[in-house]
Amino acid sequence: MNRNHKLVKVYRASGELEALTIKSMLESFGVPAMLRSNAAGSVHPFSVDGMGMVEVMVNESDAEYAEQLINDRNEDV
């Protein structure tokens, strides 16, 4: 991911598995993504009061497309 681009949050997952699923889906559509969390997944494998939450981040220029892909996925689930 290019360091010259601003990263923005496009999804907040309740755990690492969900975040990895979203990240993989975005990357399959050509949108580079990364995960950000304040806690190690092995320490907080689930979310309690926000602990274990994982944010899916993309370049600001890809955010609108990424959000549409996520919304389309969530409608299909």
Phi and psi in degrees as a GROMACS rama.xvg file:
@    title "Ramachandran Plot"
@    xaxis  label "Phi"
@    yaxis  label "Psi"
@TYPE xy
-70.425  128.049  ASN-2
-71.7131  -12.7925  ARG-3
-81.835  -4.87985  ASN-4
-103.122  145.38  HIS-5
-78.5475  132.144  LYS-6
-92.8041  140.218  LEU-7
-130.646  151.608  VAL-8
-80.5792  129.586  LYS-9
-114.949  -10.8505  VAL-10
-159.937  144.074  TYR-11
-120.722  110.098  ARG-12
-93.4341  153.194  ALA-13
-82.1038  -3.41827  SER-14
-172.563  173.446  GLY-15
-65.5737  -38.8809  GLU-16
-61.8371  -45.9629  LEU-17
-63.089  -42.5599  GLU-18
-63.2936  -41.7692  ALA-19
-64.0311  -35.6947  LEU-20
-63.5997  -46.6883  THR-21
-64.9013  -44.1508  ILE-22
-58.5924  -46.7455  LYS-23
-63.0602  -41.3586  SER-24
-62  -46.3419  MET-25
-60.7478  -45.6108  LEU-26
-64.8407  -29.9141  GLU-27
-67.7896  -20.8734  SER-28
-98.9809  11.8625  PHE-29
84.1602  16.1201  GLY-30
-104.307  107.04  VAL-31
-61.8592  137.788  PRO-32
-141.259  157.5  ALA-33
-139.885  162.435  MET-34
-108.756  146.006  LEU-35
-135.924  131.991  ARG-36
-146.078  149.911  SER-37
-89.1846  -10.616  ASN-38
-131.332  146.945  ALA-39
-68.0721  135.176  ALA-40
-58.8069  -34.6381  GLY-41
-70.8403  -22.0637  SER-42
-86.1676  -39.2866  VAL-43
-127.209  79.1336  HIS-44
-73.9781  -4.07201  PRO-45
-140.672  171.061  PHE-46
-101.624  122.502  SER-47
-132.746  117.883  VAL-48
52.6912  37.9984  ASP-49
88.018  -14.7035  GLY-50
-70.3118  135.296  MET-51
92.5649  -6.93079  GLY-52
-68.1096  141.076  MET-53
-127.622  128.512  VAL-54
-96.0915  137.469  GLU-55
-97.2826  122.443  VAL-56
-114.222  141.14  MET-57
-136.734  166.523  VAL-58
-60.6414  141.905  ASN-59
-53.6576  -36.4184  GLU-60
-67.6207  -20.005  SER-61
-99.4606  -4.32437  ASP-62
-60.3922  -46.208  ALA-63
-62.2735  -44.9156  GLU-64
-64.2234  -43.2094  TYR-65
-62.229  -44.0334  ALA-66
-62.8031  -38.1928  GLU-67
-65.3238  -42.097  GLN-68
-61.9342  -42.0063  LEU-69
-65.3277  -44.3312  ILE-70
-62.489  -40.8545  ASN-71
-63.5671  -40.4055  ASP-72
-63.6399  -44.6497  ARG-73
-66.9794  -29.2668  ASN-74
-70.3429  -30.1402  GLU-75
-80.7966  -17.9478  ASP-76
